């Protein structure tokens, strides 16, 4: 199971939108790209995919930019990941013919359980959870010497 660069960038972009959601304003692609050090052209393509998946709303014009289509507490990390990369299964890339042998097929239940466990984790964490956790970690004092 691997997180693609595209999904990493999407998660970071949506994190920015989730942080700024309470203000209600739209955030320009260039601002997100600069803040997160993401290539702007790549980010533009990612935001189109996120809009098609119903995760982002985009607005053109002087007041234009992007905002979350739903509240941060309604968007899970798993939903974002699947929107960009498809199934979370570690065996999704294996062709069925590679599992036709007795040993290959014997491991199918393992990959199904890995996918179910990963799904439980990423589907149980929302953008709001990530923002809260980051704010808590930023606010924690470090008393180490």
Secondary structure as GFF3:
##gff-version 3
##sequence-region A 1 145
A	DSSP	alpha_helix	5	20	.	.	.	ID=ss1
A	DSSP	three_ten_helix	21	23	.	.	.	ID=ss2
A	DSSP	alpha_helix	29	36	.	.	.	ID=ss3
A	DSSP	alpha_helix	40	52	.	.	.	ID=ss4
A	DSSP	beta_strand	56	59	.	.	.	ID=ss5
A	DSSP	beta_strand	65	68	.	.	.	ID=ss6
A	DSSP	three_ten_helix	72	74	.	.	.	ID=ss7
A	DSSP	alpha_helix	77	85	.	.	.	ID=ss8
A	DSSP	three_ten_helix	96	99	.	.	.	ID=ss9
A	DSSP	alpha_helix	102	106	.	.	.	ID=ss10
A	DSSP	alpha_helix	108	123	.	.	.	ID=ss11
A	DSSP	alpha_helix	127	139	.	.	.	ID=ss12
###
